[in-house]
Amino acid sequence: MSVSNYDQTCSQASDCVEAVVGDVCGPGCVACPNAAINMNAAAKYQADYQKAVAACVTPPQQGCPGHCLAQTACNAGMCTVCPEGCADAGGRGSDGGSDAASD
């Protein structure tokens, strides 16, 4: 699956949702989110994701313990994901605006 197939534009962090792109097949647990897309593209993404998983020779393991700390952000008008949670990104907060914790 490729993130380029989905709208990634945003004006604030709440416009974005997490996505798993790349190889979605197993074995093993479903990968942590490694991309973010516009929430308006979420239904298409979910349908495509379900089709991709159904086509796997070895489907990903379900029911894995929660280990993902990913968080979405809107940076320079594009949805992005921070795998370990979003920190101050050079003076820009998760909504692309000023962050009180900036340098």
DOVEX-174295 format. One record per residue: y negated, z, x negated of N, C-alpha, C, O in turn. Coordinates in nm, 2 decimals, padded with zeros to 4 digits. Example, Ala and Ser with C-alpha at 12.3 -4.5 7.8 and 13.67 -1.06 7.14 Angstrom:
# residues 2
+--------+--------+--------+--------+--------+--------+--------+--------+--------+--------+--------+--------+
!    n_Y !    n_Z !    n_X !   ca_Y !   ca_Z !   ca_X !    c_Y !    c_Z !    c_X !    o_Y !    o_Z !    o_X !
+--------+--------+--------+--------+--------+--------+--------+--------+--------+--------+--------+--------+
!  00.57 !  00.78 ! -01.32 !  00.45 !  00.78 ! -01.23 !  00.33 !  00.78 ! -01.32 !  00.33 !  00.85 ! -01.42 !
!  00.22 !  00.71 ! -01.28 !  00.11 !  00.71 ! -01.37 !  00.00 !  00.79 ! -01.29 ! -00.11 !  00.80 ! -01.34 !
+--------+--------+--------+--------+--------+--------+--------+--------+--------+--------+--------+--------+
This chain:
# residues 103
+--------+--------+--------+--------+--------+--------+--------+--------+--------+--------+--------+--------+
!    n_Y !    n_Z !    n_X !   ca_Y !   ca_Z !   ca_X !    c_Y !    c_Z !    c_X !    o_Y !    o_Z !    o_X !
+--------+--------+--------+--------+--------+--------+--------+--------+--------+--------+--------+--------+
!  00.12 !  00.00 ! -00.09 !  00.00 !  00.00 !  00.00 ! -00.12 !  00.00 ! -00.09 ! -00.12 !  00.06 ! -00.20 !
! -00.23 ! -00.07 ! -00.05 ! -00.35 ! -00.08 ! -00.13 ! -00.47 ! -00.03 ! -00.05 ! -00.49 ! -00.07 !  00.07 !
! -00.55 !  00.05 ! -00.11 ! -00.67 !  00.11 ! -00.05 ! -00.77 !  00.00 ! -00.01 ! -00.85 !  00.02 !  00.08 !
! -00.76 ! -00.11 ! -00.08 ! -00.86 ! -00.22 ! -00.06 ! -00.83 ! -00.29 !  00.08 ! -00.92 ! -00.37 !  00.12 !
! -00.72 ! -00.26 !  00.15 ! -00.70 ! -00.31 !  00.28 ! -00.77 ! -00.23 !  00.39 ! -00.76 ! -00.27 !  00.51 !
! -00.84 ! -00.13 !  00.35 ! -00.91 ! -00.04 !  00.45 ! -01.05 ! -00.02 !  00.42 ! -01.09 ! -00.02 !  00.30 !
! -01.13 !  00.00 !  00.52 ! -01.27 !  00.03 !  00.50 ! -01.29 !  00.17 !  00.43 ! -01.23 !  00.27 !  00.46 !
! -01.37 !  00.16 !  00.32 ! -01.39 !  00.28 !  00.24 ! -01.53 !  00.33 !  00.24 ! -01.57 !  00.43 !  00.17 !
! -01.62 !  00.27 !  00.32 ! -01.76 !  00.30 !  00.32 ! -01.78 !  00.43 !  00.40 ! -01.70 !  00.47 !  00.49 !
! -01.89 !  00.50 !  00.36 ! -01.92 !  00.63 !  00.43 ! -02.07 !  00.66 !  00.41 ! -02.14 !  00.60 !  00.32 !
! -02.12 !  00.75 !  00.49 ! -02.25 !  00.80 !  00.47 ! -02.24 !  00.95 !  00.45 ! -02.34 !  01.01 !  00.41 !
! -02.13 !  01.01 !  00.48 ! -02.11 !  01.16 !  00.46 ! -01.96 !  01.18 !  00.45 ! -01.88 !  01.10 !  00.49 !
! -01.92 !  01.30 !  00.39 ! -01.78 !  01.33 !  00.37 ! -01.70 !  01.33 !  00.49 ! -01.58 !  01.29 !  00.49 !
! -01.76 !  01.37 !  00.61 ! -01.68 !  01.37 !  00.73 ! -01.64 !  01.23 !  00.78 ! -01.56 !  01.22 !  00.87 !
! -01.70 !  01.13 !  00.72 ! -01.66 !  00.99 !  00.76 ! -01.52 !  00.95 !  00.69 ! -01.46 !  00.85 !  00.73 !
! -01.47 !  01.03 !  00.60 ! -01.36 !  01.00 !  00.52 ! -01.23 !  01.08 !  00.56 ! -01.24 !  01.20 !  00.59 !
! -01.12 !  01.02 !  00.54 ! -00.99 !  01.09 !  00.56 ! -00.90 !  01.05 !  00.44 ! -00.92 !  00.95 !  00.38 !
! -00.80 !  01.14 !  00.41 ! -00.71 !  01.12 !  00.30 ! -00.61 !  01.01 !  00.33 ! -00.58 !  00.98 !  00.44 !
! -00.57 !  00.94 !  00.22 ! -00.46 !  00.84 !  00.23 ! -00.37 !  00.84 !  00.11 ! -00.42 !  00.88 !  00.00 !
! -00.25 !  00.80 !  00.13 ! -00.16 !  00.78 !  00.01 ! -00.14 !  00.63 !  00.00 ! -00.10 !  00.56 !  00.09 !
! -00.17 !  00.58 ! -00.12 ! -00.16 !  00.44 ! -00.15 ! -00.07 !  00.42 ! -00.27 ! -00.04 !  00.52 ! -00.34 !
! -00.02 !  00.30 ! -00.29 !  00.07 !  00.27 ! -00.39 !  00.21 !  00.28 ! -00.34 !  00.23 !  00.24 ! -00.22 !
!  00.31 !  00.32 ! -00.41 !  00.45 !  00.33 ! -00.37 !  00.47 !  00.45 ! -00.28 !  00.45 !  00.56 ! -00.33 !
!  00.50 !  00.43 ! -00.16 !  00.52 !  00.54 ! -00.07 !  00.67 !  00.58 ! -00.05 !  00.70 !  00.67 !  00.03 !
!  00.76 !  00.51 ! -00.12 !  00.90 !  00.54 ! -00.10 !  00.95 !  00.66 ! -00.19 !  00.88 !  00.69 ! -00.29 !
!  01.07 !  00.71 ! -00.16 !  01.12 !  00.82 ! -00.23 !  01.20 !  00.77 ! -00.35 !  01.18 !  00.65 ! -00.39 !
!  01.28 !  00.85 ! -00.41 !  01.32 !  00.98 ! -00.37 !  01.21 !  01.08 ! -00.40 !  01.11 !  01.05 ! -00.47 !
!  01.22 !  01.20 ! -00.34 !  01.12 !  01.30 ! -00.37 !  01.03 !  01.32 ! -00.25 !  01.04 !  01.25 ! -00.15 !
!  00.93 !  01.41 ! -00.27 !  00.84 !  01.44 ! -00.17 !  00.73 !  01.33 ! -00.16 !  00.70 !  01.25 ! -00.25 !
!  00.67 !  01.32 ! -00.04 !  00.56 !  01.23 ! -00.02 !  00.45 !  01.27 ! -00.12 !  00.42 !  01.39 ! -00.14 !
!  00.39 !  01.17 ! -00.18 !  00.29 !  01.19 ! -00.28 !  00.17 !  01.26 ! -00.21 !  00.14 !  01.24 ! -00.09 !
!  00.09 !  01.33 ! -00.29 ! -00.04 !  01.38 ! -00.25 ! -00.13 !  01.27 ! -00.23 ! -00.12 !  01.16 ! -00.29 !
! -00.23 !  01.29 ! -00.14 ! -00.33 !  01.18 ! -00.12 ! -00.40 !  01.14 ! -00.25 ! -00.43 !  01.23 ! -00.33 !
! -00.41 !  01.01 ! -00.27 ! -00.47 !  00.96 ! -00.39 ! -00.58 !  00.87 ! -00.37 ! -00.62 !  00.80 ! -00.46 !
! -00.62 !  00.86 ! -00.24 ! -00.73 !  00.77 ! -00.20 ! -00.79 !  00.83 ! -00.07 ! -00.74 !  00.92 ! -00.01 !
! -00.91 !  00.77 ! -00.04 ! -00.97 !  00.81 !  00.09 ! -01.03 !  00.69 !  00.15 ! -01.07 !  00.59 !  00.09 !
! -01.02 !  00.68 !  00.28 ! -01.07 !  00.57 !  00.36 ! -01.16 !  00.62 !  00.47 ! -01.16 !  00.74 !  00.51 !
! -01.23 !  00.53 !  00.53 ! -01.32 !  00.56 !  00.65 ! -01.23 !  00.60 !  00.76 ! -01.13 !  00.54 !  00.79 !
! -01.27 !  00.71 !  00.84 ! -01.19 !  00.75 !  00.95 ! -01.16 !  00.65 !  01.05 ! -01.06 !  00.66 !  01.13 !
! -01.25 !  00.55 !  01.06 ! -01.23 !  00.44 !  01.16 ! -01.11 !  00.35 !  01.12 ! -01.07 !  00.27 !  01.21 !
! -01.07 !  00.36 !  01.00 ! -00.96 !  00.28 !  00.96 ! -00.82 !  00.36 !  00.96 ! -00.72 !  00.30 !  00.93 !
! -00.83 !  00.48 !  01.00 ! -00.72 !  00.57 !  01.00 ! -00.60 !  00.52 !  01.08 ! -00.48 !  00.53 !  01.04 !
! -00.62 !  00.47 !  01.20 ! -00.52 !  00.43 !  01.29 ! -00.44 !  00.31 !  01.23 ! -00.32 !  00.31 !  01.23 !
! -00.51 !  00.21 !  01.17 ! -00.45 !  00.10 !  01.11 ! -00.37 !  00.15 !  00.99 ! -00.26 !  00.10 !  00.96 !
! -00.43 !  00.24 !  00.91 ! -00.36 !  00.29 !  00.79 ! -00.23 !  00.36 !  00.83 ! -00.13 !  00.34 !  00.77 !
! -00.24 !  00.45 !  00.94 ! -00.12 !  00.52 !  00.98 ! -00.01 !  00.42 !  01.02 !  00.11 !  00.44 !  00.99 !
! -00.04 !  00.32 !  01.10 !  00.05 !  00.22 !  01.14 !  00.12 !  00.15 !  01.02 !  00.24 !  00.13 !  01.01 !
!  00.03 !  00.11 !  00.92 !  00.08 !  00.04 !  00.80 !  00.17 !  00.14 !  00.72 !  00.27 !  00.09 !  00.66 !
!  00.13 !  00.26 !  00.71 !  00.21 !  00.36 !  00.64 !  00.35 !  00.38 !  00.70 !  00.45 !  00.38 !  00.63 !
!  00.35 !  00.39 !  00.83 !  00.48 !  00.41 !  00.90 !  00.57 !  00.29 !  00.88 !  00.69 !  00.30 !  00.86 !
!  00.51 !  00.17 !  00.88 !  00.59 !  00.05 !  00.85 !  00.64 !  00.05 !  00.71 !  00.76 !  00.01 !  00.69 !
!  00.56 !  00.08 !  00.61 !  00.60 !  00.09 !  00.47 !  00.71 !  00.19 !  00.45 !  00.81 !  00.16 !  00.38 !
!  00.70 !  00.31 !  00.51 !  00.80 !  00.41 !  00.49 !  00.93 !  00.36 !  00.56 !  01.04 !  00.38 !  00.50 !
!  00.92 !  00.30 !  00.68 !  01.04 !  00.25 !  00.74 !  01.12 !  00.14 !  00.66 !  01.24 !  00.12 !  00.67 !
!  01.04 !  00.07 !  00.58 !  01.10 ! -00.04 !  00.49 !  01.16 !  00.02 !  00.36 !  01.22 ! -00.06 !  00.29 !
!  01.14 !  00.14 !  00.33 !  01.19 !  00.20 !  00.21 !  01.34 !  00.20 !  00.21 !  01.41 !  00.24 !  00.30 !
!  01.40 !  00.17 !  00.09 !  01.54 !  00.18 !  00.07 !  01.57 !  00.33 !  00.07 !  01.67 !  00.38 !  00.12 !
!  01.49 !  00.41 !  00.00 !  01.50 !  00.55 ! -00.01 !  01.37 !  00.61 !  00.04 !  01.27 !  00.61 ! -00.03 !
!  01.37 !  00.66 !  00.17 !  01.25 !  00.71 !  00.23 !  01.20 !  00.84 !  00.15 !  01.29 !  00.91 !  00.09 !
!  01.08 !  00.87 !  00.16 !  01.03 !  00.99 !  00.10 !  01.08 !  01.11 !  00.17 !  01.11 !  01.11 !  00.29 !
!  01.10 !  01.22 !  00.10 !  01.15 !  01.35 !  00.16 !  01.04 !  01.40 !  00.25 !  00.92 !  01.40 !  00.21 !
!  01.07 !  01.45 !  00.36 !  00.97 !  01.51 !  00.45 !  00.99 !  01.66 !  00.45 !  01.09 !  01.72 !  00.40 !
!  00.89 !  01.74 !  00.49 !  00.90 !  01.88 !  00.50 !  00.88 !  01.95 !  00.36 !  00.93 !  02.06 !  00.35 !
!  00.81 !  01.88 !  00.27 !  00.79 !  01.94 !  00.14 !  00.69 !  02.06 !  00.15 !  00.60 !  02.05 !  00.24 !
!  00.70 !  02.15 !  00.06 !  00.60 !  02.26 !  00.07 !  00.46 !  02.21 !  00.03 !  00.45 !  02.11 ! -00.04 !
!  00.36 !  02.27 !  00.09 !  00.22 !  02.22 !  00.07 !  00.18 !  02.25 ! -00.07 !  00.17 !  02.36 ! -00.12 !
!  00.16 !  02.14 ! -00.14 !  00.12 !  02.15 ! -00.28 ! -00.01 !  02.07 ! -00.31 ! -00.05 !  02.07 ! -00.43 !
! -00.06 !  02.00 ! -00.22 ! -00.17 !  01.91 ! -00.24 ! -00.30 !  01.99 ! -00.21 ! -00.32 !  02.05 ! -00.11 !
! -00.39 !  01.97 ! -00.31 ! -00.53 !  02.03 ! -00.29 ! -00.63 !  01.93 ! -00.27 ! -00.75 !  01.96 ! -00.29 !
! -00.59 !  01.80 ! -00.24 ! -00.69 !  01.69 ! -00.23 ! -00.79 !  01.72 ! -00.13 ! -00.77 !  01.78 ! -00.02 !
! -00.91 !  01.67 ! -00.15 ! -01.03 !  01.69 ! -00.06 ! -01.10 !  01.55 ! -00.07 ! -01.12 !  01.49 ! -00.17 !
! -01.15 !  01.51 !  00.05 ! -01.23 !  01.39 !  00.05 ! -01.38 !  01.41 !  00.02 ! -01.43 !  01.52 !  00.05 !
! -01.44 !  01.31 ! -00.03 ! -01.59 !  01.31 ! -00.05 ! -01.65 !  01.18 ! -00.03 ! -01.57 !  01.08 ! -00.02 !
! -01.78 !  01.17 ! -00.01 ! -01.85 !  01.05 !  00.00 ! -01.94 !  01.04 ! -00.12 ! -02.04 !  01.11 ! -00.13 !
! -01.91 !  00.95 ! -00.21 ! -02.00 !  00.93 ! -00.33 ! -02.05 !  00.79 ! -00.34 ! -01.97 !  00.70 ! -00.34 !
! -02.18 !  00.78 ! -00.34 ! -02.25 !  00.65 ! -00.35 ! -02.20 !  00.55 ! -00.24 ! -02.18 !  00.43 ! -00.26 !
! -02.18 !  00.61 ! -00.12 ! -02.15 !  00.53 !  00.00 ! -02.00 !  00.48 !  00.01 ! -01.96 !  00.40 !  00.09 !
! -01.91 !  00.54 ! -00.08 ! -01.77 !  00.51 ! -00.08 ! -01.69 !  00.64 ! -00.07 ! -01.72 !  00.74 ! -00.13 !
! -01.59 !  00.63 !  00.02 ! -01.50 !  00.75 !  00.03 ! -01.42 !  00.76 ! -00.10 ! -01.37 !  00.66 ! -00.16 !
! -01.40 !  00.88 ! -00.14 ! -01.32 !  00.91 ! -00.26 ! -01.24 !  01.04 ! -00.23 ! -01.26 !  01.11 ! -00.14 !
! -01.14 !  01.06 ! -00.32 ! -01.06 !  01.18 ! -00.31 ! -01.06 !  01.25 ! -00.44 ! -01.05 !  01.19 ! -00.55 !
! -01.07 !  01.38 ! -00.43 ! -01.06 !  01.47 ! -00.55 ! -00.93 !  01.54 ! -00.55 ! -00.91 !  01.63 ! -00.46 !
! -00.83 !  01.50 ! -00.63 ! -00.70 !  01.56 ! -00.63 ! -00.69 !  01.71 ! -00.63 ! -00.60 !  01.77 ! -00.57 !
! -00.78 !  01.77 ! -00.71 ! -00.78 !  01.92 ! -00.72 ! -00.89 !  01.99 ! -00.64 ! -00.92 !  02.10 ! -00.67 !
! -00.95 !  01.92 ! -00.54 ! -01.06 !  01.97 ! -00.47 ! -01.19 !  01.92 ! -00.54 ! -01.19 !  01.90 ! -00.66 !
! -01.29 !  01.90 ! -00.46 ! -01.41 !  01.84 ! -00.51 ! -01.50 !  01.95 ! -00.57 ! -01.53 !  02.05 ! -00.50 !
! -01.55 !  01.92 ! -00.69 ! -01.65 !  02.01 ! -00.75 ! -01.78 !  01.93 ! -00.75 ! -01.78 !  01.82 ! -00.71 !
! -01.88 !  01.99 ! -00.81 ! -02.01 !  01.92 ! -00.82 ! -01.99 !  01.80 ! -00.90 ! -01.94 !  01.80 ! -01.02 !
! -02.03 !  01.68 ! -00.85 ! -02.01 !  01.56 ! -00.92 ! -02.14 !  01.51 ! -00.97 ! -02.21 !  01.42 ! -00.92 !
! -02.18 !  01.57 ! -01.08 ! -02.31 !  01.53 ! -01.15 ! -02.43 !  01.54 ! -01.06 ! -02.52 !  01.46 ! -01.07 !
! -02.44 !  01.65 ! -00.99 ! -02.56 !  01.67 ! -00.91 ! -02.55 !  01.61 ! -00.77 ! -02.65 !  01.62 ! -00.69 !
! -02.44 !  01.56 ! -00.73 ! -02.42 !  01.50 ! -00.60 ! -02.31 !  01.57 ! -00.53 ! -02.20 !  01.58 ! -00.58 !
! -02.34 !  01.62 ! -00.41 ! -02.24 !  01.70 ! -00.33 ! -02.14 !  01.61 ! -00.27 ! -02.15 !  01.48 ! -00.28 !
! -02.05 !  01.66 ! -00.19 ! -01.94 !  01.58 ! -00.13 ! -02.00 !  01.49 ! -00.02 ! -01.93 !  01.40 !  00.02 !
! -02.12 !  01.51 !  00.02 ! -02.18 !  01.42 !  00.12 ! -02.27 !  01.32 !  00.06 ! -02.34 !  01.25 !  00.13 !
! -02.28 !  01.32 ! -00.08 ! -02.36 !  01.22 ! -00.15 ! -02.50 !  01.27 ! -00.16 ! -02.58 !  01.20 ! -00.22 !
! -02.53 !  01.39 ! -00.11 ! -02.67 !  01.44 ! -00.11 ! -02.68 !  01.54 ! -00.23 ! -02.59 !  01.56 ! -00.30 !
! -02.80 !  01.60 ! -00.23 ! -02.82 !  01.71 ! -00.33 ! -02.73 !  01.82 ! -00.31 ! -02.70 !  01.86 ! -00.20 !
! -02.68 !  01.88 ! -00.42 ! -02.59 !  01.99 ! -00.42 ! -02.66 !  02.11 ! -00.48 ! -02.72 !  02.10 ! -00.59 !
! -02.67 !  02.22 ! -00.41 ! -02.74 !  02.34 ! -00.47 ! -02.68 !  02.39 ! -00.60 ! -02.75 !  02.45 ! -00.68 !
! -02.55 !  02.35 ! -00.63 ! -02.49 !  02.39 ! -00.75 ! -02.51 !  02.29 ! -00.86 ! -02.45 !  02.30 ! -00.97 !
! -02.59 !  02.19 ! -00.84 ! -02.61 !  02.09 ! -00.94 ! -02.68 !  02.14 ! -01.06 ! -02.75 !  02.24 ! -01.06 !
! -02.66 !  02.06 ! -01.17 ! -02.72 !  02.10 ! -01.30 ! -02.87 !  02.11 ! -01.29 ! -02.94 !  02.14 ! -01.39 !
+--------+--------+--------+--------+--------+--------+--------+--------+--------+--------+--------+--------+
